[in-house]
Amino acid sequence: MKNLLLISALLTTSLFAQFKTVNVNEFTKLEAKGYPVIDIRTPMEWKQTGIIKGAHKMMFFSPTGKPDLANWFFELGHLVKDKKEPILIYCAHATRSNSLGKGLEKMGFDNVYELKGGIENGWIKAGKKTVK
């Protein structure tokens, strides 16, 4: 009986994808597959560092730290038609994107990937270019 429960738990874990933090190389490979990349930072942050080429600017948290759920999910609905579709998200240092990713996972999104270290400590530090 214990073995059956263990096998069941392992199968369930492997069948359902979870929110994942991935390094720059993994993020780049996923990006190359054409999955939507979403930058959830503020306009001021986009101006300071630029964005990853092709990323969608979709500010999630306002400058006061409050989420704009209605607008954000409206915009997300234009990019993603199914909760099983992969989504790549990032912010400045991976703090906000981590919170958002875990929230999306709880809402049933199966393939959410976050850039480890965000654009500043991940992407830019790895020598990757941004666009203004």
C-alpha positions as a Markdown table, in Angstrom:
| # | Residue | x | y | z |
|---|---|---|---|---|
| 1 | Met | 0.0 | 0.0 | 0.0 |
| 2 | Lys | 2.8 | 2.4 | 0.9 |
| 3 | Asn | 4.5 | 1.7 | -2.5 |
| 4 | Leu | 1.2 | 2.4 | -4.3 |
| 5 | Leu | 0.9 | 5.8 | -2.5 |
| 6 | Leu | 4.5 | 6.7 | -3.3 |
| 7 | Ile | 4.1 | 5.8 | -7.0 |
| 8 | Ser | 0.8 | 7.7 | -7.2 |
| 9 | Ala | 2.5 | 10.8 | -5.6 |
| 10 | Leu | 5.4 | 10.6 | -8.0 |
| 11 | Leu | 3.2 | 10.3 | -11.1 |
| 12 | Thr | 1.0 | 13.2 | -10.0 |
| 13 | Thr | 4.0 | 15.4 | -9.5 |
| 14 | Ser | 5.5 | 14.5 | -12.9 |
| 15 | Leu | 2.2 | 14.8 | -14.8 |
| 16 | Phe | 1.4 | 18.3 | -13.6 |
| 17 | Ala | 4.0 | 21.0 | -14.3 |
| 18 | Gln | 4.6 | 23.6 | -11.6 |
| 19 | Phe | 6.0 | 27.1 | -11.3 |
| 20 | Lys | 9.7 | 26.9 | -12.1 |
| 21 | Thr | 12.6 | 29.3 | -11.6 |
| 22 | Val | 15.1 | 28.8 | -14.5 |
| 23 | Asn | 18.5 | 30.2 | -15.2 |
| 24 | Val | 19.3 | 32.5 | -18.1 |
| 25 | Asn | 20.3 | 29.6 | -20.5 |
| 26 | Glu | 17.1 | 27.7 | -19.8 |
| 27 | Phe | 15.0 | 30.9 | -20.1 |
| 28 | Thr | 16.7 | 31.7 | -23.5 |
| 29 | Lys | 15.9 | 28.2 | -24.8 |
| 30 | Leu | 12.2 | 28.5 | -23.8 |
| 31 | Glu | 12.1 | 32.0 | -25.3 |
| 32 | Ala | 13.4 | 30.6 | -28.6 |
| 33 | Lys | 10.4 | 28.2 | -28.7 |
| 34 | Gly | 8.2 | 31.3 | -29.1 |
| 35 | Tyr | 6.6 | 31.2 | -25.6 |
| 36 | Pro | 5.4 | 34.6 | -24.5 |
| 37 | Val | 7.8 | 36.6 | -22.3 |
| 38 | Ile | 6.3 | 39.0 | -19.9 |
| 39 | Asp | 8.1 | 41.8 | -18.1 |
| 40 | Ile | 6.0 | 42.7 | -15.0 |
| 41 | Arg | 8.1 | 45.7 | -13.9 |
| 42 | Thr | 7.2 | 49.4 | -13.9 |
| 43 | Pro | 7.6 | 51.9 | -16.8 |
| 44 | Met | 10.4 | 53.6 | -14.9 |
| 45 | Glu | 12.3 | 50.2 | -14.6 |
| 46 | Trp | 11.7 | 49.5 | -18.3 |
| 47 | Lys | 13.3 | 52.8 | -19.2 |
| 48 | Gln | 16.3 | 52.3 | -16.8 |
| 49 | Thr | 17.4 | 48.9 | -18.0 |
| 50 | Gly | 15.5 | 48.2 | -21.2 |
| 51 | Ile | 13.6 | 44.9 | -21.7 |
| 52 | Ile | 14.3 | 41.5 | -23.2 |
| 53 | Lys | 13.7 | 41.8 | -26.9 |
| 54 | Gly | 10.2 | 40.7 | -27.7 |
| 55 | Ala | 9.0 | 40.8 | -24.1 |
| 56 | His | 5.5 | 42.1 | -23.4 |
| 57 | Lys | 5.4 | 45.0 | -21.0 |
| 58 | Met | 2.6 | 44.1 | -18.5 |
| 59 | Met | 3.1 | 45.8 | -15.2 |
| 60 | Phe | 1.5 | 43.6 | -12.5 |
| 61 | Phe | 2.3 | 45.5 | -9.3 |
| 62 | Ser | 1.8 | 49.3 | -9.2 |
| 63 | Pro | 4.6 | 51.5 | -7.8 |
| 64 | Thr | 2.8 | 51.3 | -4.4 |
| 65 | Gly | 3.0 | 47.5 | -4.6 |
| 66 | Lys | -0.7 | 46.8 | -5.3 |
| 67 | Pro | -1.6 | 44.3 | -8.1 |
| 68 | Asp | -3.8 | 45.5 | -11.0 |
| 69 | Leu | -5.5 | 42.1 | -11.4 |
| 70 | Ala | -8.3 | 43.0 | -13.8 |
| 71 | Asn | -6.1 | 44.8 | -16.3 |
| 72 | Trp | -3.2 | 42.3 | -16.1 |
| 73 | Phe | -5.4 | 39.2 | -16.6 |
| 74 | Phe | -7.2 | 41.0 | -19.5 |
| 75 | Glu | -3.8 | 41.5 | -21.2 |
| 76 | Leu | -2.7 | 38.0 | -20.3 |
| 77 | Gly | -5.9 | 36.6 | -22.0 |
| 78 | His | -4.7 | 38.1 | -25.3 |
| 79 | Leu | -1.4 | 36.2 | -25.0 |
| 80 | Val | -2.4 | 32.9 | -23.5 |
| 81 | Lys | -5.6 | 31.1 | -24.4 |
| 82 | Asp | -5.0 | 28.0 | -22.2 |
| 83 | Lys | -3.6 | 27.6 | -18.7 |
| 84 | Lys | -1.4 | 24.8 | -20.0 |
| 85 | Glu | 0.5 | 27.1 | -22.3 |
| 86 | Pro | 4.0 | 28.1 | -21.2 |
| 87 | Ile | 4.5 | 31.6 | -19.9 |
| 88 | Leu | 7.9 | 33.2 | -19.2 |
| 89 | Ile | 7.9 | 36.0 | -16.6 |
| 90 | Tyr | 10.5 | 38.3 | -15.1 |
| 91 | Cys | 10.9 | 41.4 | -13.0 |
| 92 | Ala | 14.0 | 43.3 | -11.7 |
| 93 | His | 15.4 | 40.8 | -9.1 |
| 94 | Ala | 12.9 | 37.9 | -9.2 |
| 95 | Thr | 11.0 | 38.9 | -6.1 |
| 96 | Arg | 7.7 | 40.1 | -7.7 |
| 97 | Ser | 7.9 | 37.5 | -10.5 |
| 98 | Asn | 8.3 | 34.8 | -7.8 |
| 99 | Ser | 5.2 | 35.9 | -6.0 |
| 100 | Leu | 3.2 | 36.2 | -9.3 |
| 101 | Gly | 4.4 | 32.8 | -10.5 |
| 102 | Lys | 3.3 | 31.1 | -7.3 |
| 103 | Gly | 0.0 | 32.8 | -7.6 |
| 104 | Leu | -0.5 | 31.7 | -11.2 |
| 105 | Glu | 0.4 | 28.2 | -10.2 |
| 106 | Lys | -2.3 | 28.2 | -7.5 |
| 107 | Met | -4.8 | 29.5 | -10.1 |
| 108 | Gly | -4.1 | 26.5 | -12.3 |
| 109 | Phe | -1.5 | 27.7 | -14.8 |
| 110 | Asp | 0.7 | 24.7 | -15.5 |
| 111 | Asn | 3.8 | 26.0 | -17.2 |
| 112 | Val | 5.0 | 29.3 | -15.6 |
| 113 | Tyr | 8.7 | 30.0 | -15.8 |
| 114 | Glu | 10.5 | 32.7 | -13.9 |
| 115 | Leu | 13.9 | 34.1 | -14.8 |
| 116 | Lys | 16.3 | 33.4 | -11.9 |
| 117 | Gly | 17.7 | 36.7 | -10.6 |
| 118 | Gly | 15.4 | 38.8 | -12.8 |
| 119 | Ile | 16.6 | 41.0 | -15.5 |
| 120 | Glu | 19.3 | 42.7 | -13.4 |
| 121 | Asn | 20.9 | 39.9 | -11.5 |
| 122 | Gly | 20.1 | 37.2 | -14.1 |
| 123 | Trp | 19.9 | 38.5 | -17.7 |
| 124 | Ile | 22.1 | 41.6 | -17.6 |
| 125 | Lys | 24.7 | 40.1 | -15.2 |
| 126 | Ala | 25.0 | 37.1 | -17.7 |
| 127 | Gly | 25.9 | 39.7 | -20.4 |
| 128 | Lys | 22.6 | 39.4 | -22.3 |
| 129 | Lys | 21.4 | 42.5 | -24.2 |
| 130 | Thr | 18.2 | 44.5 | -23.6 |
| 131 | Val | 16.3 | 46.8 | -25.9 |
| 132 | Lys | 14.9 | 50.2 | -25.0 |
